[in-house]
Amino acid sequence: DAKTTQPPSMDCAEGRAANLPCNHSTISGNEYVYWYRQIHSQGPQYIIHGLKNNETNEMASLIITEDRKSSTLILPHATLRDTAVYYCIVRDPTGANNLFFGTGTRLTVIP
Amino acid sequence: DAGVIQSPRHEVTEMGQEVTLRCKPISGHDYLFWYRQTMMRGLELLIYFNNNVPIDDSGMPEDRFSAKMPNASFSTLKIQPSEPRDSAVYFCASSKAGTRETQYFGPGTRLLVL
């Protein structure tokens, strides 16, 4: 599976958009980009995933570059409850089932 | 749906004792996963099941760890004997076939081995 690189931490003001980047320069054609987050003392929570088109759901938007070597998770109006560790994961869903979470980005939303 | 249910939520035991963690996946899900999370190693996959059959247990640290899934609605992770280095948060997750990467996690069991 392709390795991902994320900044270890980011801050965002409450009410502003949080843009979390992820680099996955070795991604292959069959691999999807998935985002999960883990709020303190809770289990990881699925956010969104995509292959090459931008995706949006009730939680977030996912922007994938045309060459698919990087992506950005956007939380349009961050709230204090969005403070969490965000994990970018690249996986081929037809391959062996092993989600590698890495170290993620610790997002702190500041009041 | 109640989501993935894990019990106990907290467990404190002494070294050498047997520990059994329990998980009830979301009804209708075909895959069940056991993860362990520590500060040093992050979140690691231990084992996963498909239709109650263990598929990949390469993440199980050693023979002291065992996992079973006797039916579609119940799984256990057992540590016997437990050691202080087993102290961690253990998560269970489940997913449907075809969307197996969209895993739904339980609240975890926080294990402390003294």
Chai-1 contact restraints between the chains, C-beta under 6 A:
chainA,res_idxA,chainB,res_idxB,connection_type,confidence,min_distance_angstrom,max_distance_angstrom,comment,restraint_id
A,Y34,B,E101,contact,1.0,0.0,6.0,A-B,restraint_1
A,G43,B,F91,contact,1.0,0.0,6.0,A-B,restraint_2
A,G43,B,F105,contact,1.0,0.0,6.0,A-B,restraint_3
A,G43,B,G106,contact,1.0,0.0,6.0,A-B,restraint_4
A,G43,B,P107,contact,1.0,0.0,6.0,A-B,restraint_5
A,G43,B,G108,contact,1.0,0.0,6.0,A-B,restraint_6
A,P44,B,F105,contact,1.0,0.0,6.0,A-B,restraint_7
A,Y46,B,T102,contact,1.0,0.0,6.0,A-B,restraint_8
A,R91,B,E101,contact,1.0,0.0,6.0,A-B,restraint_9
A,P93,B,E101,contact,1.0,0.0,6.0,A-B,restraint_10
A,N97,B,Y48,contact,1.0,0.0,6.0,A-B,restraint_11
A,N97,B,R100,contact,1.0,0.0,6.0,A-B,restraint_12
A,N98,B,L45,contact,1.0,0.0,6.0,A-B,restraint_13
A,F101,B,L43,contact,1.0,0.0,6.0,A-B,restraint_14
